[in-house]
Amino acid sequence: MQVKKAENRIKMPKLNSDSFYNIIVAIPPYNEQQAIFDKINSIEAVCNGLISYIGIYHKTQLHLADTLTDAAIN
């Protein structure tokens, strides 16, 4: 919105260095940033664990398929 206030164009607002450096960006307090960072790290750890489990289960699935194929052939 700050760019649109400085610019009177209809389609694509022009963003020059003066208007860019004068944009106000609201950021949470440091303790809230730390809480967000910690939550993201814990979610990332869960995702990494899930990726590991998917790899393990995929190998198990392949082993089971090989075993069933061998049993069907013999």
CHARMM internal coordinates of N, CA and C (Angstrom, degrees):
IC EDIT
DIST 1 N 1 CA 1.4396
DIST 1 CA 1 C 1.5176
ANGL 1 N 1 CA 1 C 111.12
DIST 1 C 2 N 1.3211
ANGL 1 CA 1 C 2 N 117.16
DIHE 1 N 1 CA 1 C 2 N -34.17
DIST 2 N 2 CA 1.4597
ANGL 1 C 2 N 2 CA 119.42
DIHE 1 CA 1 C 2 N 2 CA -178.09
DIST 2 CA 2 C 1.5136
ANGL 2 N 2 CA 2 C 111.51
DIHE 1 C 2 N 2 CA 2 C -64.73
DIST 2 C 3 N 1.3249
ANGL 2 CA 2 C 3 N 116.59
DIHE 2 N 2 CA 2 C 3 N -35.22
DIST 3 N 3 CA 1.4624
ANGL 2 C 3 N 3 CA 120.14
DIHE 2 CA 2 C 3 N 3 CA 178.38
DIST 3 CA 3 C 1.5168
ANGL 3 N 3 CA 3 C 109.59
DIHE 2 C 3 N 3 CA 3 C -67.69
DIST 3 C 4 N 1.3382
ANGL 3 CA 3 C 4 N 117.07
DIHE 3 N 3 CA 3 C 4 N -41.82
DIST 4 N 4 CA 1.4603
ANGL 3 C 4 N 4 CA 120.26
DIHE 3 CA 3 C 4 N 4 CA -179.86
DIST 4 CA 4 C 1.5234
ANGL 4 N 4 CA 4 C 111.74
DIHE 3 C 4 N 4 CA 4 C -64.29
DIST 4 C 5 N 1.3358
ANGL 4 CA 4 C 5 N 117.49
DIHE 4 N 4 CA 4 C 5 N -33.34
DIST 5 N 5 CA 1.4578
ANGL 4 C 5 N 5 CA 120.09
DIHE 4 CA 4 C 5 N 5 CA 177.86
DIST 5 CA 5 C 1.5199
ANGL 5 N 5 CA 5 C 110.82
DIHE 4 C 5 N 5 CA 5 C -65.03
DIST 5 C 6 N 1.3227
ANGL 5 CA 5 C 6 N 116.58
DIHE 5 N 5 CA 5 C 6 N -36.28
DIST 6 N 6 CA 1.4589
ANGL 5 C 6 N 6 CA 120.59
DIHE 5 CA 5 C 6 N 6 CA -177.84
DIST 6 CA 6 C 1.5180
ANGL 6 N 6 CA 6 C 111.88
DIHE 5 C 6 N 6 CA 6 C -82.01
DIST 6 C 7 N 1.3115
ANGL 6 CA 6 C 7 N 118.07
DIHE 6 N 6 CA 6 C 7 N -16.57
DIST 7 N 7 CA 1.4616
ANGL 6 C 7 N 7 CA 122.47
DIHE 6 CA 6 C 7 N 7 CA -174.84
DIST 7 CA 7 C 1.5190
ANGL 7 N 7 CA 7 C 109.64
DIHE 6 C 7 N 7 CA 7 C -121.72
DIST 7 C 8 N 1.3207
ANGL 7 CA 7 C 8 N 115.87
DIHE 7 N 7 CA 7 C 8 N 144.32
DIST 8 N 8 CA 1.4566
ANGL 7 C 8 N 8 CA 121.14
DIHE 7 CA 7 C 8 N 8 CA -175.32
DIST 8 CA 8 C 1.5296
ANGL 8 N 8 CA 8 C 111.38
DIHE 7 C 8 N 8 CA 8 C -111.94
DIST 8 C 9 N 1.3149
ANGL 8 CA 8 C 9 N 118.61
DIHE 8 N 8 CA 8 C 9 N 23.83
DIST 9 N 9 CA 1.4589
ANGL 8 C 9 N 9 CA 121.73
DIHE 8 CA 8 C 9 N 9 CA -178.16
DIST 9 CA 9 C 1.5201
ANGL 9 N 9 CA 9 C 110.40
DIHE 8 C 9 N 9 CA 9 C -88.16
DIST 9 C 10 N 1.3296
ANGL 9 CA 9 C 10 N 116.10
DIHE 9 N 9 CA 9 C 10 N 159.08
DIST 10 N 10 CA 1.4602
ANGL 9 C 10 N 10 CA 120.51
DIHE 9 CA 9 C 10 N 10 CA -175.43
DIST 10 CA 10 C 1.5290
ANGL 10 N 10 CA 10 C 111.75
DIHE 9 C 10 N 10 CA 10 C -88.91
DIST 10 C 11 N 1.3299
ANGL 10 CA 10 C 11 N 118.05
DIHE 10 N 10 CA 10 C 11 N -49.05
DIST 11 N 11 CA 1.4660
ANGL 10 C 11 N 11 CA 120.15
DIHE 10 CA 10 C 11 N 11 CA -171.64
DIST 11 CA 11 C 1.5267
ANGL 11 N 11 CA 11 C 112.50
DIHE 10 C 11 N 11 CA 11 C -87.51
DIST 11 C 12 N 1.3107
ANGL 11 CA 11 C 12 N 118.23
DIHE 11 N 11 CA 11 C 12 N -76.40
DIST 12 N 12 CA 1.4546
ANGL 11 C 12 N 12 CA 122.42
DIHE 11 CA 11 C 12 N 12 CA -173.90
DIST 12 CA 12 C 1.5263
ANGL 12 N 12 CA 12 C 109.48
DIHE 11 C 12 N 12 CA 12 C -110.45
DIST 12 C 13 N 1.3261
ANGL 12 CA 12 C 13 N 117.45
DIHE 12 N 12 CA 12 C 13 N 114.82
DIST 13 N 13 CA 1.4632
ANGL 12 C 13 N 13 CA 118.05
DIHE 12 CA 12 C 13 N 13 CA 179.92
DIST 13 CA 13 C 1.5265
ANGL 13 N 13 CA 13 C 111.08
DIHE 12 C 13 N 13 CA 13 C -67.46
DIST 13 C 14 N 1.2936
ANGL 13 CA 13 C 14 N 115.91
DIHE 13 N 13 CA 13 C 14 N 143.61
DIST 14 N 14 CA 1.4592
ANGL 13 C 14 N 14 CA 121.56
DIHE 13 CA 13 C 14 N 14 CA 178.91
DIST 14 CA 14 C 1.5234
ANGL 14 N 14 CA 14 C 107.97
DIHE 13 C 14 N 14 CA 14 C -84.14
DIST 14 C 15 N 1.3063
ANGL 14 CA 14 C 15 N 116.32
DIHE 14 N 14 CA 14 C 15 N 132.75
DIST 15 N 15 CA 1.4588
ANGL 14 C 15 N 15 CA 121.14
DIHE 14 CA 14 C 15 N 15 CA 179.99
DIST 15 CA 15 C 1.5179
ANGL 15 N 15 CA 15 C 108.20
DIHE 14 C 15 N 15 CA 15 C -119.89
DIST 15 C 16 N 1.3120
ANGL 15 CA 15 C 16 N 116.65
DIHE 15 N 15 CA 15 C 16 N 100.92
DIST 16 N 16 CA 1.4573
ANGL 15 C 16 N 16 CA 119.97
DIHE 15 CA 15 C 16 N 16 CA 176.99
DIST 16 CA 16 C 1.5233
ANGL 16 N 16 CA 16 C 109.18
DIHE 15 C 16 N 16 CA 16 C -98.06
DIST 16 C 17 N 1.3132
ANGL 16 CA 16 C 17 N 116.82
DIHE 16 N 16 CA 16 C 17 N 175.41
DIST 17 N 17 CA 1.4595
ANGL 16 C 17 N 17 CA 119.97
DIHE 16 CA 16 C 17 N 17 CA -175.07
DIST 17 CA 17 C 1.5228
ANGL 17 N 17 CA 17 C 112.22
DIHE 16 C 17 N 17 CA 17 C -63.45
DIST 17 C 18 N 1.3252
ANGL 17 CA 17 C 18 N 118.23
DIHE 17 N 17 CA 17 C 18 N -35.94
DIST 18 N 18 CA 1.4655
ANGL 17 C 18 N 18 CA 119.67
DIHE 17 CA 17 C 18 N 18 CA 179.13
DIST 18 CA 18 C 1.5271
ANGL 18 N 18 CA 18 C 111.37
DIHE 17 C 18 N 18 CA 18 C -62.98
DIST 18 C 19 N 1.3301
ANGL 18 CA 18 C 19 N 116.37
DIHE 18 N 18 CA 18 C 19 N -47.77
DIST 19 N 19 CA 1.4630
ANGL 18 C 19 N 19 CA 118.37
DIHE 18 CA 18 C 19 N 19 CA -179.83
DIST 19 CA 19 C 1.5298
ANGL 19 N 19 CA 19 C 111.13
DIHE 18 C 19 N 19 CA 19 C -70.56
DIST 19 C 20 N 1.3233
ANGL 19 CA 19 C 20 N 117.74
DIHE 19 N 19 CA 19 C 20 N -31.04
DIST 20 N 20 CA 1.4632
ANGL 19 C 20 N 20 CA 120.95
DIHE 19 CA 19 C 20 N 20 CA 178.38
DIST 20 CA 20 C 1.5229
ANGL 20 N 20 CA 20 C 111.20
DIHE 19 C 20 N 20 CA 20 C -65.74
DIST 20 C 21 N 1.3158
ANGL 20 CA 20 C 21 N 116.73
DIHE 20 N 20 CA 20 C 21 N -47.18
DIST 21 N 21 CA 1.4624
ANGL 20 C 21 N 21 CA 120.24
DIHE 20 CA 20 C 21 N 21 CA -177.48
DIST 21 CA 21 C 1.5228
ANGL 21 N 21 CA 21 C 112.51
DIHE 20 C 21 N 21 CA 21 C -72.80
DIST 21 C 22 N 1.3094
ANGL 21 CA 21 C 22 N 118.61
DIHE 21 N 21 CA 21 C 22 N -13.28
DIST 22 N 22 CA 1.4581
ANGL 21 C 22 N 22 CA 121.42
DIHE 21 CA 21 C 22 N 22 CA 178.43
DIST 22 CA 22 C 1.5253
ANGL 22 N 22 CA 22 C 113.17
DIHE 21 C 22 N 22 CA 22 C -98.76
DIST 22 C 23 N 1.3306
ANGL 22 CA 22 C 23 N 117.85
DIHE 22 N 22 CA 22 C 23 N 3.59
DIST 23 N 23 CA 1.4618
ANGL 22 C 23 N 23 CA 120.96
DIHE 22 CA 22 C 23 N 23 CA 177.35
DIST 23 CA 23 C 1.5282
ANGL 23 N 23 CA 23 C 108.67
DIHE 22 C 23 N 23 CA 23 C -71.43
DIST 23 C 24 N 1.3063
ANGL 23 CA 23 C 24 N 115.61
DIHE 23 N 23 CA 23 C 24 N 133.00
DIST 24 N 24 CA 1.4598
ANGL 23 C 24 N 24 CA 121.06
DIHE 23 CA 23 C 24 N 24 CA 178.42
DIST 24 CA 24 C 1.5266
ANGL 24 N 24 CA 24 C 107.77
DIHE 23 C 24 N 24 CA 24 C -96.98
DIST 24 C 25 N 1.3206
ANGL 24 CA 24 C 25 N 115.54
DIHE 24 N 24 CA 24 C 25 N 124.89
DIST 25 N 25 CA 1.4599
ANGL 24 C 25 N 25 CA 121.65
DIHE 24 CA 24 C 25 N 25 CA -179.73
DIST 25 CA 25 C 1.5232
ANGL 25 N 25 CA 25 C 108.04
DIHE 24 C 25 N 25 CA 25 C -115.26
DIST 25 C 26 N 1.3061
ANGL 25 CA 25 C 26 N 116.16
DIHE 25 N 25 CA 25 C 26 N 122.35
DIST 26 N 26 CA 1.4622
ANGL 25 C 26 N 26 CA 120.37
DIHE 25 CA 25 C 26 N 26 CA 179.14
DIST 26 CA 26 C 1.5224
ANGL 26 N 26 CA 26 C 109.35
DIHE 25 C 26 N 26 CA 26 C -82.51
DIST 26 C 27 N 1.3178
ANGL 26 CA 26 C 27 N 116.13
DIHE 26 N 26 CA 26 C 27 N 127.35
DIST 27 N 27 CA 1.4585
ANGL 26 C 27 N 27 CA 121.10
DIHE 26 CA 26 C 27 N 27 CA 175.89
DIST 27 CA 27 C 1.5259
ANGL 27 N 27 CA 27 C 108.17
DIHE 26 C 27 N 27 CA 27 C -124.35
DIST 27 C 28 N 1.3190
ANGL 27 CA 27 C 28 N 116.39
DIHE 27 N 27 CA 27 C 28 N 148.24
DIST 28 N 28 CA 1.4622
ANGL 27 C 28 N 28 CA 118.83
DIHE 27 CA 27 C 28 N 28 CA -179.37
DIST 28 CA 28 C 1.5323
ANGL 28 N 28 CA 28 C 110.64
DIHE 27 C 28 N 28 CA 28 C -71.00
DIST 28 C 29 N 1.3208
ANGL 28 CA 28 C 29 N 117.40
DIHE 28 N 28 CA 28 C 29 N 164.38
DIST 29 N 29 CA 1.4639
ANGL 28 C 29 N 29 CA 120.55
DIHE 28 CA 28 C 29 N 29 CA 176.42
DIST 29 CA 29 C 1.5297
ANGL 29 N 29 CA 29 C 110.60
DIHE 28 C 29 N 29 CA 29 C -61.01
DIST 29 C 30 N 1.3284
ANGL 29 CA 29 C 30 N 115.64
DIHE 29 N 29 CA 29 C 30 N 161.32
DIST 30 N 30 CA 1.4637
ANGL 29 C 30 N 30 CA 120.80
DIHE 29 CA 29 C 30 N 30 CA -174.41
DIST 30 CA 30 C 1.5281
ANGL 30 N 30 CA 30 C 111.95
DIHE 29 C 30 N 30 CA 30 C -57.34
DIST 30 C 31 N 1.3370
ANGL 30 CA 30 C 31 N 118.02
DIHE 30 N 30 CA 30 C 31 N -43.71
DIST 31 N 31 CA 1.4715
ANGL 30 C 31 N 31 CA 119.17
DIHE 30 CA 30 C 31 N 31 CA -178.04
DIST 31 CA 31 C 1.5306
ANGL 31 N 31 CA 31 C 111.41
DIHE 30 C 31 N 31 CA 31 C -63.86
DIST 31 C 32 N 1.3265
ANGL 31 CA 31 C 32 N 117.08
DIHE 31 N 31 CA 31 C 32 N -33.56
DIST 32 N 32 CA 1.4688
ANGL 31 C 32 N 32 CA 120.62
DIHE 31 CA 31 C 32 N 32 CA 176.07
DIST 32 CA 32 C 1.5318
ANGL 32 N 32 CA 32 C 110.55
DIHE 31 C 32 N 32 CA 32 C -71.03
DIST 32 C 33 N 1.3271
ANGL 32 CA 32 C 33 N 117.09
DIHE 32 N 32 CA 32 C 33 N -38.60
DIST 33 N 33 CA 1.4665
ANGL 32 C 33 N 33 CA 120.63
DIHE 32 CA 32 C 33 N 33 CA 175.82
DIST 33 CA 33 C 1.5252
ANGL 33 N 33 CA 33 C 109.85
DIHE 32 C 33 N 33 CA 33 C -60.39
DIST 33 C 34 N 1.3390
ANGL 33 CA 33 C 34 N 116.23
DIHE 33 N 33 CA 33 C 34 N -41.86
DIST 34 N 34 CA 1.4638
ANGL 33 C 34 N 34 CA 120.66
DIHE 33 CA 33 C 34 N 34 CA -179.93
DIST 34 CA 34 C 1.5244
ANGL 34 N 34 CA 34 C 110.51
DIHE 33 C 34 N 34 CA 34 C -64.68
DIST 34 C 35 N 1.3304
ANGL 34 CA 34 C 35 N 116.97
DIHE 34 N 34 CA 34 C 35 N -40.27
DIST 35 N 35 CA 1.4672
ANGL 34 C 35 N 35 CA 120.64
DIHE 34 CA 34 C 35 N 35 CA 178.41
DIST 35 CA 35 C 1.5257
ANGL 35 N 35 CA 35 C 110.64
DIHE 34 C 35 N 35 CA 35 C -64.13
DIST 35 C 36 N 1.3213
ANGL 35 CA 35 C 36 N 117.09
DIHE 35 N 35 CA 35 C 36 N -41.29
DIST 36 N 36 CA 1.4677
ANGL 35 C 36 N 36 CA 121.62
DIHE 35 CA 35 C 36 N 36 CA 177.57
DIST 36 CA 36 C 1.5243
ANGL 36 N 36 CA 36 C 109.94
DIHE 35 C 36 N 36 CA 36 C -63.18
DIST 36 C 37 N 1.3282
ANGL 36 CA 36 C 37 N 116.17
DIHE 36 N 36 CA 36 C 37 N -45.16
DIST 37 N 37 CA 1.4651
ANGL 36 C 37 N 37 CA 121.63
DIHE 36 CA 36 C 37 N 37 CA 179.27
DIST 37 CA 37 C 1.5279
ANGL 37 N 37 CA 37 C 110.64
DIHE 36 C 37 N 37 CA 37 C -59.81
DIST 37 C 38 N 1.3348
ANGL 37 CA 37 C 38 N 116.65
DIHE 37 N 37 CA 37 C 38 N -45.96
DIST 38 N 38 CA 1.4647
ANGL 37 C 38 N 38 CA 120.60
DIHE 37 CA 37 C 38 N 38 CA 179.91
DIST 38 CA 38 C 1.5292
ANGL 38 N 38 CA 38 C 111.52
DIHE 37 C 38 N 38 CA 38 C -62.77
DIST 38 C 39 N 1.3292
ANGL 38 CA 38 C 39 N 116.95
DIHE 38 N 38 CA 38 C 39 N -40.88
DIST 39 N 39 CA 1.4673
ANGL 38 C 39 N 39 CA 120.50
DIHE 38 CA 38 C 39 N 39 CA 179.49
DIST 39 CA 39 C 1.5275
ANGL 39 N 39 CA 39 C 110.86
DIHE 38 C 39 N 39 CA 39 C -64.98
DIST 39 C 40 N 1.3286
ANGL 39 CA 39 C 40 N 116.26
DIHE 39 N 39 CA 39 C 40 N -42.50
DIST 40 N 40 CA 1.4690
ANGL 39 C 40 N 40 CA 120.12
DIHE 39 CA 39 C 40 N 40 CA 178.45
DIST 40 CA 40 C 1.5207
ANGL 40 N 40 CA 40 C 110.27
DIHE 39 C 40 N 40 CA 40 C -62.42
DIST 40 C 41 N 1.3324
ANGL 40 CA 40 C 41 N 117.23
DIHE 40 N 40 CA 40 C 41 N -41.70
DIST 41 N 41 CA 1.4651
ANGL 40 C 41 N 41 CA 120.09
DIHE 40 CA 40 C 41 N 41 CA 178.34
DIST 41 CA 41 C 1.5241
ANGL 41 N 41 CA 41 C 111.65
DIHE 40 C 41 N 41 CA 41 C -63.08
DIST 41 C 42 N 1.3405
ANGL 41 CA 41 C 42 N 117.43
DIHE 41 N 41 CA 41 C 42 N -40.11
DIST 42 N 42 CA 1.4632
ANGL 41 C 42 N 42 CA 119.01
DIHE 41 CA 41 C 42 N 42 CA 179.50
DIST 42 CA 42 C 1.5284
ANGL 42 N 42 CA 42 C 111.01
DIHE 41 C 42 N 42 CA 42 C -67.99
DIST 42 C 43 N 1.3191
ANGL 42 CA 42 C 43 N 117.13
DIHE 42 N 42 CA 42 C 43 N -38.45
DIST 43 N 43 CA 1.4702
ANGL 42 C 43 N 43 CA 120.38
DIHE 42 CA 42 C 43 N 43 CA 176.75
DIST 43 CA 43 C 1.5227
ANGL 43 N 43 CA 43 C 110.23
DIHE 42 C 43 N 43 CA 43 C -65.58
DIST 43 C 44 N 1.3337
ANGL 43 CA 43 C 44 N 117.02
DIHE 43 N 43 CA 43 C 44 N -39.78
DIST 44 N 44 CA 1.4630
ANGL 43 C 44 N 44 CA 120.49
DIHE 43 CA 43 C 44 N 44 CA 178.14
DIST 44 CA 44 C 1.5242
ANGL 44 N 44 CA 44 C 110.75
DIHE 43 C 44 N 44 CA 44 C -62.88
DIST 44 C 45 N 1.3377
ANGL 44 CA 44 C 45 N 117.20
DIHE 44 N 44 CA 44 C 45 N -39.02
DIST 45 N 45 CA 1.4623
ANGL 44 C 45 N 45 CA 120.59
DIHE 44 CA 44 C 45 N 45 CA 178.21
DIST 45 CA 45 C 1.5293
ANGL 45 N 45 CA 45 C 110.65
DIHE 44 C 45 N 45 CA 45 C -63.60
DIST 45 C 46 N 1.3217
ANGL 45 CA 45 C 46 N 117.01
DIHE 45 N 45 CA 45 C 46 N -40.96
DIST 46 N 46 CA 1.4700
ANGL 45 C 46 N 46 CA 120.57
DIHE 45 CA 45 C 46 N 46 CA 177.17
DIST 46 CA 46 C 1.5260
ANGL 46 N 46 CA 46 C 110.21
DIHE 45 C 46 N 46 CA 46 C -62.60
DIST 46 C 47 N 1.3288
ANGL 46 CA 46 C 47 N 116.57
DIHE 46 N 46 CA 46 C 47 N -44.24
DIST 47 N 47 CA 1.4725
ANGL 46 C 47 N 47 CA 120.67
DIHE 46 CA 46 C 47 N 47 CA 179.25
DIST 47 CA 47 C 1.5244
ANGL 47 N 47 CA 47 C 111.07
DIHE 46 C 47 N 47 CA 47 C -61.35
DIST 47 C 48 N 1.3334
ANGL 47 CA 47 C 48 N 116.66
DIHE 47 N 47 CA 47 C 48 N -42.77
DIST 48 N 48 CA 1.4656
ANGL 47 C 48 N 48 CA 119.75
DIHE 47 CA 47 C 48 N 48 CA 178.84
DIST 48 CA 48 C 1.5241
ANGL 48 N 48 CA 48 C 110.98
DIHE 47 C 48 N 48 CA 48 C -63.59
DIST 48 C 49 N 1.3355
ANGL 48 CA 48 C 49 N 116.77
DIHE 48 N 48 CA 48 C 49 N -38.61
DIST 49 N 49 CA 1.4588
ANGL 48 C 49 N 49 CA 120.20
DIHE 48 CA 48 C 49 N 49 CA 176.03
DIST 49 CA 49 C 1.5150
ANGL 49 N 49 CA 49 C 111.63
DIHE 48 C 49 N 49 CA 49 C -63.28
DIST 49 C 50 N 1.3195
ANGL 49 CA 49 C 50 N 116.68
DIHE 49 N 49 CA 49 C 50 N -41.79
DIST 50 N 50 CA 1.4656
ANGL 49 C 50 N 50 CA 120.49
DIHE 49 CA 49 C 50 N 50 CA 178.16
DIST 50 CA 50 C 1.5215
ANGL 50 N 50 CA 50 C 111.47
DIHE 49 C 50 N 50 CA 50 C -63.68
DIST 50 C 51 N 1.3211
ANGL 50 CA 50 C 51 N 116.30
DIHE 50 N 50 CA 50 C 51 N -39.44
DIST 51 N 51 CA 1.4681
ANGL 50 C 51 N 51 CA 120.02
DIHE 50 CA 50 C 51 N 51 CA 177.82
DIST 51 CA 51 C 1.5230
ANGL 51 N 51 CA 51 C 109.97
DIHE 50 C 51 N 51 CA 51 C -61.90
DIST 51 C 52 N 1.3378
ANGL 51 CA 51 C 52 N 116.92
DIHE 51 N 51 CA 51 C 52 N -41.11
DIST 52 N 52 CA 1.4678
ANGL 51 C 52 N 52 CA 120.20
DIHE 51 CA 51 C 52 N 52 CA 177.64
DIST 52 CA 52 C 1.5228
ANGL 52 N 52 CA 52 C 110.99
DIHE 51 C 52 N 52 CA 52 C -62.46
DIST 52 C 53 N 1.3444
ANGL 52 CA 52 C 53 N 116.44
DIHE 52 N 52 CA 52 C 53 N -45.32
DIST 53 N 53 CA 1.4632
ANGL 52 C 53 N 53 CA 119.87
DIHE 52 CA 52 C 53 N 53 CA 178.73
DIST 53 CA 53 C 1.5171
ANGL 53 N 53 CA 53 C 111.86
DIHE 52 C 53 N 53 CA 53 C -62.33
DIST 53 C 54 N 1.3042
ANGL 53 CA 53 C 54 N 117.60
DIHE 53 N 53 CA 53 C 54 N -38.61
DIST 54 N 54 CA 1.4691
ANGL 53 C 54 N 54 CA 120.47
DIHE 53 CA 53 C 54 N 54 CA 177.99
DIST 54 CA 54 C 1.5226
ANGL 54 N 54 CA 54 C 109.79
DIHE 53 C 54 N 54 CA 54 C -61.19
DIST 54 C 55 N 1.3313
ANGL 54 CA 54 C 55 N 117.13
DIHE 54 N 54 CA 54 C 55 N -42.67
DIST 55 N 55 CA 1.4644
ANGL 54 C 55 N 55 CA 120.57
DIHE 54 CA 54 C 55 N 55 CA 177.90
DIST 55 CA 55 C 1.5191
ANGL 55 N 55 CA 55 C 111.87
DIHE 54 C 55 N 55 CA 55 C -62.01
DIST 55 C 56 N 1.3364
ANGL 55 CA 55 C 56 N 116.13
DIHE 55 N 55 CA 55 C 56 N -43.52
DIST 56 N 56 CA 1.4679
ANGL 55 C 56 N 56 CA 120.53
DIHE 55 CA 55 C 56 N 56 CA 179.53
DIST 56 CA 56 C 1.5291
ANGL 56 N 56 CA 56 C 110.40
DIHE 55 C 56 N 56 CA 56 C -63.65
DIST 56 C 57 N 1.3260
ANGL 56 CA 56 C 57 N 116.52
DIHE 56 N 56 CA 56 C 57 N -46.59
DIST 57 N 57 CA 1.4637
ANGL 56 C 57 N 57 CA 119.91
DIHE 56 CA 56 C 57 N 57 CA -178.97
DIST 57 CA 57 C 1.5233
ANGL 57 N 57 CA 57 C 112.06
DIHE 56 C 57 N 57 CA 57 C -66.75
DIST 57 C 58 N 1.3154
ANGL 57 CA 57 C 58 N 117.07
DIHE 57 N 57 CA 57 C 58 N -32.50
DIST 58 N 58 CA 1.4635
ANGL 57 C 58 N 58 CA 120.13
DIHE 57 CA 57 C 58 N 58 CA 177.26
DIST 58 CA 58 C 1.5288
ANGL 58 N 58 CA 58 C 109.99
DIHE 57 C 58 N 58 CA 58 C -65.47
DIST 58 C 59 N 1.3389
ANGL 58 CA 58 C 59 N 116.47
DIHE 58 N 58 CA 58 C 59 N -43.60
DIST 59 N 59 CA 1.4700
ANGL 58 C 59 N 59 CA 119.66
DIHE 58 CA 58 C 59 N 59 CA 177.79
DIST 59 CA 59 C 1.5262
ANGL 59 N 59 CA 59 C 110.38
DIHE 58 C 59 N 59 CA 59 C -63.14
DIST 59 C 60 N 1.3212
ANGL 59 CA 59 C 60 N 116.61
DIHE 59 N 59 CA 59 C 60 N -40.78
DIST 60 N 60 CA 1.4676
ANGL 59 C 60 N 60 CA 120.55
DIHE 59 CA 59 C 60 N 60 CA 178.15
DIST 60 CA 60 C 1.5238
ANGL 60 N 60 CA 60 C 110.82
DIHE 59 C 60 N 60 CA 60 C -62.81
DIST 60 C 61 N 1.3227
ANGL 60 CA 60 C 61 N 116.20
DIHE 60 N 60 CA 60 C 61 N -41.25
DIST 61 N 61 CA 1.4637
ANGL 60 C 61 N 61 CA 121.07
DIHE 60 CA 60 C 61 N 61 CA 179.15
DIST 61 CA 61 C 1.5302
ANGL 61 N 61 CA 61 C 110.42
DIHE 60 C 61 N 61 CA 61 C -62.75
DIST 61 C 62 N 1.3324
ANGL 61 CA 61 C 62 N 116.64
DIHE 61 N 61 CA 61 C 62 N -43.65
DIST 62 N 62 CA 1.4664
ANGL 61 C 62 N 62 CA 119.78
DIHE 61 CA 61 C 62 N 62 CA 178.55
DIST 62 CA 62 C 1.5266
ANGL 62 N 62 CA 62 C 111.18
DIHE 61 C 62 N 62 CA 62 C -64.07
DIST 62 C 63 N 1.3316
ANGL 62 CA 62 C 63 N 116.32
DIHE 62 N 62 CA 62 C 63 N -41.48
DIST 63 N 63 CA 1.4628
ANGL 62 C 63 N 63 CA 120.21
DIHE 62 CA 62 C 63 N 63 CA 178.96
DIST 63 CA 63 C 1.5304
ANGL 63 N 63 CA 63 C 110.40
DIHE 62 C 63 N 63 CA 63 C -63.33
DIST 63 C 64 N 1.3228
ANGL 63 CA 63 C 64 N 116.60
DIHE 63 N 63 CA 63 C 64 N -42.73
DIST 64 N 64 CA 1.4597
ANGL 63 C 64 N 64 CA 120.56
DIHE 63 CA 63 C 64 N 64 CA 178.45
DIST 64 CA 64 C 1.5266
ANGL 64 N 64 CA 64 C 111.17
DIHE 63 C 64 N 64 CA 64 C -63.52
DIST 64 C 65 N 1.3134
ANGL 64 CA 64 C 65 N 117.32
DIHE 64 N 64 CA 64 C 65 N -42.10
DIST 65 N 65 CA 1.4650
ANGL 64 C 65 N 65 CA 120.87
DIHE 64 CA 64 C 65 N 65 CA 178.78
DIST 65 CA 65 C 1.5239
ANGL 65 N 65 CA 65 C 110.44
DIHE 64 C 65 N 65 CA 65 C -63.17
DIST 65 C 66 N 1.3325
ANGL 65 CA 65 C 66 N 117.26
DIHE 65 N 65 CA 65 C 66 N -42.20
DIST 66 N 66 CA 1.4697
ANGL 65 C 66 N 66 CA 120.57
DIHE 65 CA 65 C 66 N 66 CA 177.43
DIST 66 CA 66 C 1.5250
ANGL 66 N 66 CA 66 C 110.97
DIHE 65 C 66 N 66 CA 66 C -62.55
DIST 66 C 67 N 1.3287
ANGL 66 CA 66 C 67 N 116.35
DIHE 66 N 66 CA 66 C 67 N -43.08
DIST 67 N 67 CA 1.4650
ANGL 66 C 67 N 67 CA 120.63
DIHE 66 CA 66 C 67 N 67 CA -179.71
DIST 67 CA 67 C 1.5252
ANGL 67 N 67 CA 67 C 110.97
DIHE 66 C 67 N 67 CA 67 C -63.51
DIST 67 C 68 N 1.3220
ANGL 67 CA 67 C 68 N 116.68
DIHE 67 N 67 CA 67 C 68 N -44.06
DIST 68 N 68 CA 1.4668
ANGL 67 C 68 N 68 CA 119.91
DIHE 67 CA 67 C 68 N 68 CA 179.13
DIST 68 CA 68 C 1.5248
ANGL 68 N 68 CA 68 C 111.56
DIHE 67 C 68 N 68 CA 68 C -65.69
DIST 68 C 69 N 1.3185
ANGL 68 CA 68 C 69 N 116.78
DIHE 68 N 68 CA 68 C 69 N -37.86
DIST 69 N 69 CA 1.4636
ANGL 68 C 69 N 69 CA 120.69
DIHE 68 CA 68 C 69 N 69 CA 177.86
DIST 69 CA 69 C 1.5206
ANGL 69 N 69 CA 69 C 110.42
DIHE 68 C 69 N 69 CA 69 C -64.93
DIST 69 C 70 N 1.3414
ANGL 69 CA 69 C 70 N 115.92
DIHE 69 N 69 CA 69 C 70 N -45.13
DIST 70 N 70 CA 1.4681
ANGL 69 C 70 N 70 CA 119.59
DIHE 69 CA 69 C 70 N 70 CA 178.17
DIST 70 CA 70 C 1.5298
ANGL 70 N 70 CA 70 C 110.97
DIHE 69 C 70 N 70 CA 70 C -61.68
DIST 70 C 71 N 1.3286
ANGL 70 CA 70 C 71 N 117.03
DIHE 70 N 70 CA 70 C 71 N -41.18
DIST 71 N 71 CA 1.4679
ANGL 70 C 71 N 71 CA 120.82
DIHE 70 CA 70 C 71 N 71 CA -179.65
DIST 71 CA 71 C 1.5285
ANGL 71 N 71 CA 71 C 110.79
DIHE 70 C 71 N 71 CA 71 C -66.41
DIST 71 C 72 N 1.3109
ANGL 71 CA 71 C 72 N 117.67
DIHE 71 N 71 CA 71 C 72 N -35.91
DIST 72 N 72 CA 1.4633
ANGL 71 C 72 N 72 CA 120.73
DIHE 71 CA 71 C 72 N 72 CA -179.83
DIST 72 CA 72 C 1.5190
ANGL 72 N 72 CA 72 C 110.90
DIHE 71 C 72 N 72 CA 72 C -71.38
DIST 72 C 73 N 1.3258
ANGL 72 CA 72 C 73 N 116.84
DIHE 72 N 72 CA 72 C 73 N -35.19
DIST 73 N 73 CA 1.4664
ANGL 72 C 73 N 73 CA 120.82
DIHE 72 CA 72 C 73 N 73 CA -179.05
DIST 73 CA 73 C 1.5221
ANGL 73 N 73 CA 73 C 110.61
DIHE 72 C 73 N 73 CA 73 C -73.83
DIST 73 C 74 N 1.3030
ANGL 73 CA 73 C 74 N 117.31
DIHE 73 N 73 CA 73 C 74 N -39.80
DIST 74 N 74 CA 1.4711
ANGL 73 C 74 N 74 CA 121.11
DIHE 73 CA 73 C 74 N 74 CA -176.05
DIST 74 CA 74 C 1.4643
ANGL 74 N 74 CA 74 C 108.36
DIHE 73 C 74 N 74 CA 74 C -89.99
END
COOR INIT
IC SEED 1 N 1 CA 1 C
IC BUILD
